Amino acid sequence: MIVIAHRGASAYAPENTRASFDLAVAMGADAIETDLRATRDGKIVLLHDALVDRTTDGHGPVDQLSWNSVQSLDAGTRKHPRFAGERIMDFPCFLDRYGSRCPLYLEIKANGIEERVVSLVRQRGLLDRVVFTSFDAATVARVAALARVRTCWLVREWSPSAAEQSRAIGLYEVSINAAHVDAAIAERVRAAGFGVRAWGLRDDDLMRRAVAAGLDGVTIDFPDRLIRLLRPSPRAE
């Protein structure tokens, strides 16, 4: 099972920041996941929400703010005062800092940025180290049409209609809400020709359920806890 740090080690550090990604890498996560949006002037940035309000000291939609404004925001204090001064990262910087260190899972949150995202990854020769993901099937399809890359559709539940759409897109894998996946569903997804992983692992019960289901990977806020479960350290003599 691949341990994918969700927005970095976001249980412990401000999500989608250097602090969170660096901690995830130090913990031994197999890959890191992040979210992509664009500023008013077209800069691709790492931000989950459409608004900057929840995670920074700023206000408003990120797509109505300039990059100069966005990069001045404090993206750490809301998590804890010790993270004061953490900044929203821009996508090129993220790729340069982590692209050679571990595989990347890139969730595209905004329509219309797919070509720029793929181009930035291609320029750095990282297409084979990236999985492009989205909850929006049309977004995933647009990425798949741009290049021969690995794509993943994020869904709440697996269904015959989801299988049909996945085949039409030519997906690499499907990621299902952890509360709605088990070993039987994982087998059905694989039988349809796709890898299967889970998102939404918010507690230890869901984490153990995902392990029991034998999934290919999961995105998780606390990668250290899953790593300890999967790879327990030998007891001291």
Helices and strands as residue ranges (DSSP letters): E 2-6, H 18-27, E 31-38, E 44-46, G 62-64, H 67-70, G 81-83, H 91-98, E 104-108, H 114-123, G 127-129, E 130-134, H 137-146, E 150-155, H 160-169, E 173-177, G 178-180, H 183-191, E 195-201, H 204-213, E 217-220, H 223-230
